Amino acid sequence: MRGRITGSEFDRRVILGGGGHLAPAQSVGGWINPQFYLTDTLSLRWTAGTQWALESDRPAITGTLIADPSGSGRTFFRVNNFQSEASVWWTPGPFTFALGYNFTNTNFRSVGVTGGSESRHNQNNKVELITWWSF
């Protein structure tokens, strides 16, 4: 698994850095996707990935922020996101059938320019059926 610091494509674009200056937001993350072939047409797959916002204690100035549904006027950004999926794939001829379980866990934060912060958490679990064919 590899991780690298990147310019943030993860909600925040610009943060209020130390000393009150504007700074680009950054994040770090990684992804892994091992596949285990039981036969020529049957496989097990597991996928997992995570991304972390760096300097998540700093106020977000611009970005794709999420409004607080309570009407407080606060906006939230993702602090970290973890996703994992386990699936079974059957690929007979030109057809593909898969059944997967997907788990996503996300933490959000709102940091005020004058101080203080508030956090939110979201968890999403689902079962997916994937089918397609090609000739």
N, C-alpha and C positions, 0 to 999 in steps of 0.2 A: 504494500500500500504506500502511496506517495502523497505528500501534502506540499503545498506551496502557497506562499503569500501572494495574493492577487489583488488588483483593484476590485473593489466590491461590486459584484453583480448581484448582491444579496440584500436587497431593500435599501440600505443606506448608500448614498453617493458621496456626500460631504458631511464631515463631523466638525464640531467645535473642538479643536485641539487644545493642548496645554497652552497657557498664556493668552487664550482668547482668540487665536488665529484659526482660520479655516484650513482643514486638511482633508485629503482624500481618504475615504473609508476603505478599510482592507479586511479581508477574510482569509481563512485557511481551511482546507478540507481535503478529503480523500474518498476513493471509491474502490470497491473490490467486487468481482463477479466470477467466482469459480463455477465451473460446469462439470458435472460428473456424468459420463455416458455409461449407462448400464447395458445398453445394446445399441445397434446402429440407429434405432428409431426412438429410443426412450432415454431421457436424461433428467437429472435433478439439477436444479440451479439455485444458487443463493446469491443475492445481491445485497450489499450494504454500503451506505455512504453517509458522510457527515460533513457539515460545514459550520464553522465558528466565526462569528464576527469578532475581530480584534478591537481592542479599546471600546468594549461595549458599555463602559461606564461614562462615555462621552455623549453629549447631546447630538442627535442627528439633525442636520440643517436641511438637506435635500435628499430625495430618494423616493422609492415606492413605499410609502409608509401607510399603515393601516389605522383608520380612525377608530377610536374607542366607541363601541356600540352603546355605551351608557350615556353618551352625550357630554362627557366631561371636557371635550376639546383636546384631549391628549391624543398623540399619534404614537403608534408602536412600530418597532422594527424587530426582525428575527435576530435573536442572539445566537441560537444554534438550532440546527435541524439534523435529525437522524432518521434515516429511512432504511428499512430492511424488507426483503421479500424472499420467500422460499416458494419454489414452484416445481411442478412436474410437467415435462414436455413430451409429447408423443408426435412424431413427424412421419406418418406413413405416406410415402410418395410425395405428391404435390401439396398435401394437406398438413396443417399444423394445429394442434390442440394443446392447450396448457391450462392448468389450474394452479393459481397462486394465492398466497396469503401475504398481504402487504400491511406493514406497520410503520406509521410515521409519528414521530414525537418532536414537537416544536416548542421552543421557549421564546417569548417576546418580551421586550422591555421598552419602556418610555422613560427618557431621562430629560428632566427639565433644564432649560438653559440656566436658570438661577439655582439649580440644585434639586435634589430629591429624585427618586425613581419609583416606578411601579412595574410589576411583572405580571405576565399572563402565560398560560400553558395550554397547549392543544395536543390531543392525541387522536389519531385517526387509524382505525383498523378496518380492513375490507378484504373480501374474497373476490378474486378476479377470474373470469373465464375468458381465455384468449383463443380466437380461431382465425385462420385465414388460409387461403390456397393460392397457388400460382401455377400456371401452365406454360 
